[in-house]
Amino acid sequence: MKQLRVTNIQRGCVYDGPGVRTTVFLKGCYLRCPWCCNPETISFEKELFIDNSKCLLSKGVHSELCKLCQRNKGSNSITACPFGVAEETSRDYLPDELFHILLRDQSLYIESNGGITFSGGEPLFQSENLVSVLELLKEKGLHIALETSLIAPDQSLLLVNPFIDTYIVDLKIQPEMYLSDSNYQNEIKKHLMMIGGKSIFFRFVFVDSVMDYINEVKDWLSVMEINIIEILVCHNLGAKKYGKLSLANRDFTSSKEKAESFIDFLKDFGIASKILSI
Ligand code: SF4
């Protein structure tokens, strides 16, 4: 049976849909937003976080324990390092195994009207394998949310849609990459139509350049009849992860003050928004 590749399972989440939830971060994404704070979720391939600051050699210590390490021309892979220099970024789970892990907080979901949220990366990237877990969770009557950009093949969305109660749509309309690209915009529009009738929350990562294209952003939100949106102020807390993956990191950090100006601007056009402090 096919497995699901997961980077993190976070319990007790209160921002990823109604009530108290467990959020599952799935590996793999169709996009590559340069401000992504979880870069280990972008590629579907297995990867390692390498933390060179933990390596004894980098501190000039020549330990017996390091003698067999590849960094000492030995035969042991760096993954055998006893000091945690290499760490897998993901783990593969059989659907049944993941299902039983998610059931640990079943009573909490029921007490708080919460449930399970699948996020990423892009959870639709693993739609085919995800369906098996969704079926099991739905048999238990649990509430399921999906945090997605909706940038994915139609078939991936159609497969999971019957099991999803709430969508958290992470809107890709930032000027740097997405706002002027009609392909992205048409894809989002088409998929919003496909999930029409479900409960939908909209989210948006605020980057400074939005203020330079404020009218275009506002027009797009109005055309799509989006009248309430949660704002995440872009930060650079993922910088260390980029380093551990040997990826270039660009800092798009914005300020709460700038995001508040954006909120005021939207308010004048009847679009309510608030900053989500995660
Ligand atoms: S075993 Fe770990 S600490 Fe020692 S050289 Fe290898 S990576 Fe560095």
Boltz pocket constraint, residues with backbone or C-beta under 6 A from the ligand:
constraints:
  - pocket:
      binder: B
      contacts: [[A, 54], [A, 55], [A, 56], [A, 57], [A, 65], [A, 66], [A, 69], [A, 70], [A, 71], [A, 72], [A, 78], [A, 80], [A, 81], [A, 82], [A, 83], [A, 84], [A, 85]]
      max_distance: 6.0
